[in-house]
Amino acid sequence: MRARRTRRTVRLLALAVMAALCAFGLTAPAGAADTPPPGANNWSCKPDSAHPQPVVLVNGTFKTSYENWLTLSPALADAGHCVFSFEYGDLETAPVADSAAELRDFVNAVLGATGAKKADLVGHSQGGMMPRYYVKFLGGATKVDDLVGIVPSNHGTTNPLALVAGATVCPSCVDQTAGSDFLQKLNADPEAPVGPDYTAIATRYDEVVLPYTSSFLDGPASYVTNVLLQDRCPLNITEHDQATKSPLVESWVLNALKRDGPADPAFVPRCVGSG
């Protein structure tokens, strides 16, 4: 009897967590799970001299690639990039290390198809943090040119929903809880291993990665740039879930991808839209 009550409690807790995640806008329609966003996954695309690295988009927790990159993917394709995206980790709920291995395999497939030597990675939330495991532990340091994290969970979050969700349906949420064993391993010196250029984009209005400064990375300014959107555009109110659809974020991503090194800390974007 006690076991049945325990299982029922766990199921109810899981439903409550998913309802809370829906309220936060963190879930996506299941029907979009196998549909790439516009502009992505043209496997005949070949990088040119102006855009020598294909761009791999890495979605955030509970997101489908289609929903996450509905705006940014076609913008990158229109700018001349070969763009690719993929689904991983059972809606990104699997342990982060396992998802990083899936990313490694997908990047290898993209490099094989395009003939490029390296790829640029643009990730949202978990998708901005998880590639660092690939870089640090799975050979990605020699295969990634730029890693651009949009509100990445680099140092996790103190948001209590992360741990509650992880207790039932989301091992990656446990990994993304501030102070987790996974993050201690990932962030052991050096946080930003030599190889890629790193750009971490944060917003003061992040309601998921708390505090918002958890997105930032320690590392030399020569290959690490931390961006707070409100430093350039104080009235911008971009928050976590819709950050990938922000014109301001798009401008920072394009700046990072078009130059040698990370995003230019002196870049002055147009402060368009409210976010």
JOSULKA-V451704 format. One line per field, one symbol per residue. ss: DSSP state (H for helix, E for strand, L for the rest). phi: phi as a letter, one per 30 degrees, with the letter a starting at -180 (. if undefined). psi: psi as a letter, one per 20 degrees, with the letter a starting at -180 (. if undefined). A space follows every 10 residues. Layout:
ss = ???
phi = ???
psi = ???
//
This chain:
ss = LHHHHHHHHH HHHHHHHHHH HHHLLLLLLH HHLLLLLLLE LLLLLLLELL ELLEEEEELL LLLLHHHHLL LHHHHHHHLL LLEEELLLHH HHLLLHHHHH HHHHHHHHHH HHHHLLLLEE EEEELHHHHH HHHHHHHLLH HHLEEEEEEE LLLLLLELLH HHHHHHLLLL HHHHHLELLL HHHHHHLLLL LLLLLLEEEE EELLLLLLLL LHHHHLLLLL LLLEEEEEHH HHLLLLLLLL LLHHHLHHHH HHHHHHHHLL LLLLLLLLLL LLLLL
phi = .ddddddddd dddddddddd ddddiccbdd dcdccddeic iddcdbdcdd bdcdcccbdc eicddeddce cdeddddddj ddcbbacbhh hicdeddddd dddedddddd dddciddbbc cbbchedcce dddeddbbid dcccdbcccc hdcdcibcdd dddddddbbb edddecdeid eeddddcded dbddkdccbc cbbdcdccdb ddddddccld ddbbbccced dcbeddcecd dcddcdedde ddddddddbd jdeddcecdd dcici
psi = ghgghggggg ghhghhghgh hhhikirqph ijhjoqrpiq kniippqahh mipqppporr pjqqggghkh ghghggghij qppqrrqqkm kkirphhghh hggghgghgg hhhijqhrqp poqpchihgh hhggghikji hiipgpoopo lqlhjaqjph hghgghigin hhhghjppjq hghgggjqpq hnqperpppo prqhkpjgop rhiihqqprq ihjppppohi hhnhipkpag hjhijphggg hhghghhiqp raqoijpnrp mqri.
//
